[in-house]
Amino acid sequence: MFSDKGEFKEAFLKKLEMTCGKSFSESSEKDQFFTLGLMIREYVSTEWINTNERYRVDKVKQVYYFSIEFLLGRLLHHNLLNLGIEDVVASGLADLGIDLAHLEDVESDAGLGNGGLGRLAACFLDSLASLNLPGHGYGIRYKHGLFEQKIVDGYQVELPDQWLRNGHVWEVRKADLSVEIPFWGEVEVREENGRQVFRHIHAERVTAVPYDMPVAGYKTDTINTLRLWTAEPSRYPINQDVLKYKRETESISEFLYPDDTQDEGKILRLKQQYFLVSASIKSIIQSYKRQHHSLINFHEYVSIHINDTHPVLAIPELMRVLIDEEGLGWDTAWGITTQTISYTNHTTLSEALEKWPVRIFQPLLPRIFMIVNEVNERFCSDLWNKYPGDWNRIESLAIIAHNQVKMAHLALVGSYSVNGVAALHTDILQNREMNHFYKIFPEKFNNKTNGITHRSWLLKSNPSLSNLITMGIGDEWIRDPNQLRRLLKFKNDSSYLQAISDVKTENKKNLAKRIRAQTGEWINIDSIFDIQVKRLHAYKRQLLNILHVMYLYNRLKEDAHFHMHPRTFIFGAKASPGYYFAKKVIKLINSVAEKVNKDSLTKDTLKVIFLENYRVSLAEEVFPAADVSEQISTASKEASGTGNMKFMMNGAITVGTLDGANVEIHEKVGDENIFIFGLRSDEVLNYYQHGGYHSMEYYHHDKRIRQVMDQLKSGFFPEVMDEFEPIFDSLIMENDQYFVLRDFSSYVNVQESVGYAYEDQKRWRQMSLVNIGESGHFSSDRTIEEYANEIWHIHPS
Ligand code: 26V
């Protein structure tokens, strides 16, 4: 059906009539998209079944990646590429007068994630399948993913995301594989044959219904599964408010939580977490039992990976199943569990570490709480033997303390592997944040530097560059991204460098066109496209970037001789709805944009653009068009970053601090091909530990800073009088926790050298080439191979 264009067209037209009940001439783009999607899903179904059959018959060890987020974006083009049918489909459709690119635009983003953590999960699924590894994702099918962002008068406004409005063509509902999840109620304890037996009674039951999506590897036979759960009512209770029950159950899979400081106390979020792990473990055990008689060797065939602590209740839930349902003793169950579960930590920010009040946890999950309590007691008693009398240490390591359940501690105790996501991050975990645990369980700790799938972030999103690469070194790099290093031989080949630069210009034109359509702004293609796209957080320091823009504006206004290469500063960022400071920064960026872009003196040199509703599908247009990648977090705060890798792979040059994976990017490309500035992580941590930073001094001693800071309060933005005072206060009165002013001067200097470097186009193009050539290391194929070999012990099948 997809091997021959004629056959494809015929099948497409027939399918369209059958599914939409319309003739081709009456059909809409939506109909056509849906038809094509269905055809693809049916096309993979045989291989999908075969893959599962192979795993089952060969009893291969499989990994299940539990994640509260999967940020997939759109899948049409992705699937066409991986299945190797893009050309047939595109040309077949073209014959029918359909532009494939238009059909792609019909698809909504599956935005079931906040940012890096959720996108990492999506990249991992692609690498697992492409490497023929038996690995599946388990998550929640949120009715509403991350909110849609509108900018109104420069302010962020949130609208609910409606990605399921037109259905989701890639999924298959499997109601027969539903499982029931109990909440609330009590635990009844009885003695049976000299053994304590636990029964969860009077519970409120919710049905978890799986929706499966095929995950096709790049030109392989492997089709893995992403299983997303939906919450539905179980049997309706008699004599109760049926509508209320329906509403309450369905609310579990209604919304993705936007990461938020006020997480504390949100029962629904804890419900979501237990819902995910309980449903997933039940389903894994069901299929495991179809192949094996006993659960004793479970860990030899199953690895469960928890993406951050959100799914950490997998630990007590697996214990519960093994003990209460399978009749194993505590020690046996604990042995199996702690050889099954592995855990990735994605942040050291204390405000992001999950803690649940016992008063919420215990009534909602009474049996799970008992198990966590038992785990805690046993762990504390081990600690007591190891550190007799050291109460302070025991208190700080306990899983339950001060009436709170600490999810990271549970993960550390109940798993066999704990990894950070970049070398620096792992180092900080081991030697600082989790040092006490590292001393107890040194063998558990390891590093797995993040990666991105080069198939999505280069092959798919930047076809012109991909073609050029293939022309230069053949197409082996698609299977083996390390081959990209072979590009380095073109370092002195001016025609190849020119061609790379031409591709960049073409991509910049495309982005400029979109910006023009959305904002009405004309962008100078010869300006440096300087881009910062990521969630808005104080530690990521979008503020440093925009304050620098204000400084440049001042220079241009005050000094007729001031020279700078024209620059377009592009931002894209969503702020968590309750994050007051982050929203102020968005408003500031938009106010600066308004002022700078209108000023006839500066508008040809300086432009500021805020891209509304930054999301995966927009990201795919942004990275290929970047000259400069802004990775300017306060050192020690960004666990890894993955946007940094996407920019690098598309030939942008990083302006960054030595934070997260920037450190490793720097090691790969060398000093000459990156712009490093600012405090180092040990300097930052030193300041936190010993004090010594007084932001006020920088305000007084650096008149560039003083001018910009005063403009936040004066009539610089006439229509918003005291709007930015909270920003001023956080920098001056609250002593600037993120060292924005401390790093300002260093940032100004490095940005000046960026401008000079760009004007030496030969040098710039060489830098760009080196970045592309060295980016293969940051493919998630490398990352996944490390996880497979060193943590999961799974093999290609
Ligand atoms: C959550 C919160 C919630 C409370 C307010 C502050 C805050 C700050 C950060 C987070 C994110 C926690 C987990 C996370 O998404 N980490 C990201 O994971 C990426 C994939 O490993 C990594 O590249 C990013 O550096 C890391 O921030």
Boltz pocket constraint, residues with backbone or C-beta under 6 A from the ligand:
constraints:
  - pocket:
      binder: B
      contacts: [[A, 115], [A, 116], [A, 117], [A, 118], [A, 120], [A, 259], [A, 260], [A, 261], [A, 308], [A, 345], [A, 346], [A, 347], [A, 349], [A, 351], [A, 352], [A, 421], [A, 450], [A, 537], [A, 637], [A, 638], [A, 639], [A, 640], [A, 641], [A, 642], [A, 660]]
      max_distance: 6.0
